């Protein structure tokens, strides 16, 4: 069960990376919007600052 859980997390991470690479023509703001939930789990401030920086970086 533990191995299956690790495999599931690895698969999800792989799918996220694949989406990022495959969707290069897509505007970066769309990818930032899709990555916002991931940022919220990484940054201590619920991802608000990280999302702000990414959105500002799009121009």
Phi and psi restraints in degrees (value plus and minus 20) as a CYANA .aco file:
   2 UNK   PHI     -85.9   -45.9
   2 UNK   PSI     -62.3   -22.3
   3 UNK   PHI     -82.7   -42.7
   3 UNK   PSI     -58.9   -18.9
   4 UNK   PHI     -84.5   -44.5
   4 UNK   PSI     -57.9   -17.9
   5 UNK   PHI     -85.0   -45.0
   5 UNK   PSI     -63.4   -23.4
   6 UNK   PHI     -83.4   -43.4
   6 UNK   PSI     -61.6   -21.6
   7 UNK   PHI     -82.4   -42.4
   7 UNK   PSI     -60.2   -20.2
   8 UNK   PHI     -83.7   -43.7
   8 UNK   PSI     -65.1   -25.1
   9 UNK   PHI     -83.2   -43.2
   9 UNK   PSI     -60.8   -20.8
  10 UNK   PHI     -82.8   -42.8
  10 UNK   PSI     -62.0   -22.0
  11 UNK   PHI     -84.3   -44.3
  11 UNK   PSI     -61.6   -21.6
  12 UNK   PHI     -83.2   -43.2
  12 UNK   PSI     -64.8   -24.8
  13 UNK   PHI     -81.3   -41.3
  13 UNK   PSI     -60.9   -20.9
  14 UNK   PHI     -83.7   -43.7
  14 UNK   PSI     -61.2   -21.2
  15 UNK   PHI     -85.1   -45.1
  15 UNK   PSI     -58.9   -18.9
  16 UNK   PHI     -83.5   -43.5
  16 UNK   PSI     -65.1   -25.1
  17 UNK   PHI     -84.1   -44.1
  17 UNK   PSI     -61.7   -21.7
  18 UNK   PHI     -81.4   -41.4
  18 UNK   PSI     -61.4   -21.4
  19 UNK   PHI     -81.9   -41.9
  19 UNK   PSI     -61.9   -21.9
  20 UNK   PHI     -82.6   -42.6
  20 UNK   PSI     -62.1   -22.1
  21 UNK   PHI     -95.4   -55.4
  21 UNK   PSI     -59.4   -19.4
  22 UNK   PHI     -90.7   -50.7
  22 UNK   PSI     -52.6   -12.6
  23 UNK   PHI    -115.0   -75.0
  23 UNK   PSI      14.9    54.9
  24 UNK   PHI     -75.9   -35.9
  24 UNK   PSI     -61.9   -21.9
  25 UNK   PHI     -87.3   -47.3
  25 UNK   PSI     -40.3    -0.3
  26 UNK   PHI     -87.4   -47.4
  26 UNK   PSI     118.8   158.8
  27 UNK   PHI     -72.8   -32.8
  27 UNK   PSI     122.7   162.7
  28 UNK   PHI     -84.6   -44.6
  28 UNK   PSI     -47.0    -7.0
  29 UNK   PHI     -81.6   -41.6
  29 UNK   PSI     -55.9   -15.9
  30 UNK   PHI     -85.6   -45.6
  30 UNK   PSI     -59.8   -19.8
  31 UNK   PHI     -89.2   -49.2
  31 UNK   PSI     -56.2   -16.2
  32 UNK   PHI     -84.3   -44.3
  32 UNK   PSI     -59.1   -19.1
  33 UNK   PHI     -84.6   -44.6
  33 UNK   PSI     -58.7   -18.7
  34 UNK   PHI     -90.4   -50.4
  34 UNK   PSI     -50.0   -10.0
  35 UNK   PHI    -107.4   -67.4
  35 UNK   PSI     -26.5    13.5
  36 UNK   PHI     -76.4   -36.4
  36 UNK   PSI     -64.5   -24.5
  37 UNK   PHI     -81.7   -41.7
  37 UNK   PSI     -53.7   -13.7
  38 UNK   PHI     -88.1   -48.1
  38 UNK   PSI     -62.5   -22.5
  39 UNK   PHI     -81.4   -41.4
  39 UNK   PSI     -56.1   -16.1
  40 UNK   PHI     -85.5   -45.5
  40 UNK   PSI     -44.5    -4.5
  41 UNK   PHI    -106.4   -66.4
  41 UNK   PSI     -37.5     2.5
  42 UNK   PHI    -113.9   -73.9
  42 UNK   PSI     -65.6   -25.6
  43 UNK   PHI    -106.3   -66.3
  43 UNK   PSI     125.4   165.4
  44 UNK   PHI     -91.7   -51.7
  44 UNK   PSI     -38.5     1.5
  45 UNK   PHI    -118.1   -78.1
  45 UNK   PSI      14.2    54.2
  46 UNK   PHI      42.7    82.7
  46 UNK   PSI       1.3    41.3
  47 UNK   PHI      60.5   100.5
  47 UNK   PSI     -17.1    22.9
  48 UNK   PHI     -84.9   -44.9
  48 UNK   PSI     -66.0   -26.0
  49 UNK   PHI     -87.4   -47.4
  49 UNK   PSI     -64.3   -24.3
  50 UNK   PHI     -81.7   -41.7
  50 UNK   PSI     -62.2   -22.2
  51 UNK   PHI     -84.4   -44.4
  51 UNK   PSI     -59.8   -19.8
  52 UNK   PHI     -81.4   -41.4
  52 UNK   PSI     -64.1   -24.1
  53 UNK   PHI     -83.7   -43.7
  53 UNK   PSI     -64.0   -24.0
  54 UNK   PHI     -84.0   -44.0
  54 UNK   PSI     -64.7   -24.7
  55 UNK   PHI     -86.2   -46.2
  55 UNK   PSI     -55.7   -15.7
  56 UNK   PHI     -88.2   -48.2
  56 UNK   PSI     -52.7   -12.7
  57 UNK   PHI     -89.0   -49.0
  57 UNK   PSI     -34.8     5.2
  58 UNK   PHI     -99.0   -59.0
  58 UNK   PSI     -26.2    13.8
